[in-house]
């Protein structure tokens, strides 16, 4: 009988122990949508009327902002451009979106033939920049559908607009 009493009291007090302890609240884990991508495309320089290749790599942070780096080359070694851009974007439904590009470009080894197709408004830049490197600000925008994109970038110092059609692969 004493054995039953001890067991009953032990179980009763054991169940009551820790009654003032509050339950553990689960910590909500927030994840950021950090999506790297790379891609390529074909570009066209409007003023120079020349085609070139474009390689790009970047990262999207969430749905609305990204950073992108680009390298474009005419495969002649003259006038290659590297740039980095801030990329605000807005995605509509079904993978359609619009974005802007604001950044800095660096043009290597400006070709000697640069002034042959330039407008008179940039004659001074032409005459002082042949065979040199130029850094400048650039602004642009584009449209994307899933992984395909079309965009344009305007270079302030060279007064030139580039149009690019391409594809990007997101990881």
N, C-alpha and C positions, 0 to 999 in steps of 0.2 A: 504494500500500500504506500509506503513511504517512497518507494521507487517511482510509483505512478505520480505521486504528488510532486516530486522533484522534477520529473520529466515535464509535467504540465506547466509548472511554474517557470521552468527554464525556457520552454518554447514560447510561453506568453511574454516573458520579459525580452526574449530574443527578438520577437516580432516588433516590440515597441521601441527597441533601441534605434537611435538615429532618426527619430521622428521629426526633429527640428532641422534636419538637413534638407535644403532646397534641391529640387531636381536640376540636373545639368541641362542648360539650354544649348542646343546645337548651334555651332558657329556657321553662319552662312558664308560660303566660299564664293567670292566674285572672280569671274574669269574675264580676261580681256581678249577680244578677238584680234589677235596679232597675226596677220596673214602676209608672209613674204611671197613675192612673185618675181618672175623674170619673163622677158619676151623680146620680140623683135618686129621689125617692120620695114617698109619701104617709104622713104620720104621724097619730097619734091620741093626744091627751093624755088619759090615763085619768081623772084627777080632774076636769079641766075639761070632759070629754066634747066636745072640739072637734077638728076635722080641720085639718091644716096641710100645707104643702108643704116639702120638704127638698131642698137642693142639697148635694152633697158632693164633695170632691176629696181625693186622697191619693196616697201612694206606698207601695208594698210593697217592702221590702228583703229579698230572699230569699223563702222560703216561710213564715217564721214570725213576722215582725214588720213593722209598718207604722205610719205616722202619717197621721191623717185629720182634715180640717177639715170642719165642717158649718155650714150656715146654714138655719134653719127660720123660716117666716113664716106667720102666719094671714091675711095679705093685708089686715089692717086697720091695720097700723102699730103695734099694741099687742102687747107680749109676744114680739117677735121674739127669736130666740136664735142666737148664734154660739158655736161651741165647737171645741176642738182636743183630740184624743185619741191616746193611745198604743194600738196595736192588735195585741196578741199573738194569733197564730192557729195552728191546726193543721188541715191538709188531709188528709182521708182519701182513699180511691180514688174515681174517677169524678167528681171535682169537688165532692164534698161536704166541707164544713169547718165548724168552729166557731171563734169568736173572742170576745175580750173587748174592752171599751172602758174606758179609764181616762183621765179628762181634766178639763178646766176649761171651764165655760160662762159666758156673759155674756148676761143677759136685759135687753133694752132696753124702757123705757117700760112697766112692768108695768101692766096695765089696771085701771081703777077697779073693775071687776066681779070682780076676782080673788077677793075674800073671799066672794062669793056662793056659790061652789062649793067652798070650802076646808073641811077638817075642823078641828075645834076645836084640835087639837094645833099648828096653825100660825097661830093667830089673832094672836099677837104679830108674826110676820113680816108678816102681811097688813096689820095696822094701821100698821106703820111703813114699808111699802114701796110703797104705792099711788102710781102715776105715776113711780116711780123705777127706776133700773137696779140689777140685782143680779148679783154674780158668785158662782159657787159651784162646788164639785167635783161631778163626775158619774161614775157607774160603770154599766156595762151589759155586755151580751153578745148574741150572735146566732148564727144559722145561715145558711150560704150554700150555694147549689147553682149551680155554674158562675158566672154573673154576677148571679144573683138573690139577694136577701138579706132576712131578717127579723130585726130586733133590737129591743132595749128598752134604754132609758137611764133611770136614776134620778138625779134632781137632789136633793142633800142639803139645800140651804137652802129650796127651795120644796116639798120633800116630795112630788114629783110624778114620775110614771112616764110616759115617752113610748114608744110602739111605732111602728116604721117598717117599711114594706114598700117595696122598691125594686129598682132595677137599676143596676149599675155597668158602665162600659165601660173595659176595660183596653187600653192602647196596646201 
